[in-house]
Amino acid sequence: MIVISNTTPINYLVLIDHIYILPELFGRVVIPEAVLYELQSPAAPDKIQRWIASPEWLMVQRVETTDPALAHLDAGEREGITLAEQMQADLILIDEGRGRQTAKQRGLAVTGTIGLLDYAAARGLIDFVRAVELLRQTSFRAAPHLLQALLDRHRQED
């Protein structure tokens, strides 16, 4: 399975100490260079900057060109979508609304941080309710009705 990630899912999974779900779920994850630069940025939290030096399962891929039609997106999203198309990825991980919508319009399968947590919980890797509690302690934003519906479902399953 080929999985491409943008910056934010990795960022939030590291911040809540759930980054281990990515290799558990997918083996390897590919990021474009722009995402690597964002994760290494001096503006990134120290925890992210320390983490990015170590994962063996994270592969960085250079993107030669990007479609000018993607100019409205940030560099990580542009390169991520381009890379997903070039590699015929099975899934792209994006949280930002414009990036998600653009990826879907291009026929790519998309999920984000909440979808990853839901997927990992369904496989018994994490406690979804606890993960969301941790996520709420960060700057992460999600549609309240979506989050509540998932929380209600997971609480019923427990």
C-alpha positions in Angstrom: 0.0 0.0 0.0 1.4 3.4 -1.0 0.5 6.2 1.5 1.5 9.8 1.1 1.3 12.3 4.0 1.0 16.0 4.4 2.4 17.7 7.4 -0.5 18.1 9.8 -1.4 14.4 10.4 2.2 13.6 11.3 2.4 16.8 13.4 -0.6 16.0 15.5 0.1 12.3 15.8 3.6 13.1 17.1 2.2 15.7 19.5 -0.2 13.2 21.1 2.3 10.3 21.1 0.3 8.3 18.6 2.7 8.5 15.6 3.3 4.7 16.0 0.0 4.0 14.4 1.3 5.0 10.9 3.9 2.2 10.6 1.4 -0.2 12.3 -1.3 0.6 9.8 0.7 1.1 6.6 4.3 -0.1 7.1 5.9 2.8 5.2 4.7 6.3 4.6 6.0 8.6 2.0 6.3 12.4 2.3 7.5 15.0 -0.2 10.5 17.2 0.6 8.2 20.2 1.3 6.7 18.2 4.2 10.1 17.3 5.5 11.1 21.0 5.5 7.9 21.9 7.3 8.5 19.3 10.0 12.1 20.4 10.4 11.2 24.1 10.4 12.4 26.2 13.4 8.7 27.2 13.8 7.8 23.5 14.3 7.4 22.4 17.9 10.6 20.9 19.5 8.9 17.5 19.8 8.4 17.4 16.1 11.9 18.5 15.2 13.4 15.8 17.5 11.1 13.1 16.2 11.7 13.8 12.4 15.3 12.7 12.7 14.5 9.1 13.7 11.7 7.3 11.8 13.0 4.6 9.5 9.6 3.9 8.1 9.2 7.4 6.8 10.5 7.9 3.2 11.2 11.3 1.7 10.5 11.6 -2.0 11.5 14.5 -4.3 8.7 15.9 -6.5 10.1 17.3 -9.7 7.1 19.4 -10.8 3.8 20.4 -9.5 0.6 21.2 -11.4 0.0 25.0 -11.6 -3.6 24.3 -10.9 -2.5 23.5 -7.3 -1.0 27.0 -6.7 -3.8 27.8 -4.3 -2.4 25.2 -1.8 0.6 25.3 0.4 3.8 23.6 -0.7 3.3 20.5 1.3 -0.2 20.0 0.0 0.9 20.7 -3.6 3.8 18.3 -3.5 1.8 15.7 -1.6 -1.0 15.6 -4.1 1.4 15.6 -7.0 3.4 12.8 -5.4 0.2 10.8 -4.7 -0.7 11.1 -8.4 2.7 10.3 -9.7 3.1 7.2 -7.4 -0.6 6.2 -7.8 -0.9 6.2 -4.1 -3.7 4.2 -2.4 -4.2 7.0 0.2 -3.2 10.6 1.0 -3.2 12.0 4.5 -4.4 15.6 4.6 -6.3 17.6 7.2 -6.8 21.0 5.6 -10.1 21.5 3.8 -8.8 22.9 0.5 -6.2 20.2 0.2 -8.7 17.4 1.0 -11.2 18.8 -1.5 -8.6 19.2 -4.2 -7.3 15.7 -3.7 -10.8 14.2 -3.8 -11.6 16.1 -7.0 -8.5 14.5 -8.5 -9.8 11.0 -7.6 -7.4 10.4 -4.6 -8.5 8.5 -1.5 -8.1 10.9 1.4 -8.2 10.7 5.2 -6.9 12.9 8.0 -5.9 12.7 11.6 -9.4 11.9 12.9 -9.8 9.2 10.2 -6.5 7.7 11.1 -7.4 7.6 14.8 -10.8 6.0 13.9 -9.1 3.5 11.7 -6.4 2.6 14.4 -9.1 2.3 17.1 -11.1 -0.1 14.9 -8.0 -2.3 14.7 -7.5 -2.2 18.5 -4.3 -0.1 18.3 -5.6 2.9 20.4 -8.4 4.1 22.6 -10.1 6.6 20.3 -11.7 8.6 23.1 -8.4 9.1 24.9 -6.7 10.0 21.6 -9.3 12.7 21.0 -8.9 14.0 24.6 -5.1 14.4 23.8 -5.8 16.0 20.5 -8.1 18.6 22.1 -5.1 19.8 24.1 -3.4 20.8 20.9 -4.4 23.4 18.3 -6.2 20.7 16.2 -9.5 21.7 14.8 -12.3 19.5 13.5 -16.0 19.9 12.7 -17.6 19.5 16.2 -20.5 17.4 14.8 -18.2 14.9 13.1 -16.0 14.6 16.2 -19.0 14.1 18.5 -20.5 11.5 16.2 -17.3 9.5 16.2 -16.9 9.9 20.0 -20.4 8.7 20.6 -19.9 5.7 18.4 -16.6 4.7 20.1 -18.1 5.1 23.6 -21.0 2.8 22.6 -18.5 0.2 21.3 -16.5 0.2 24.6 
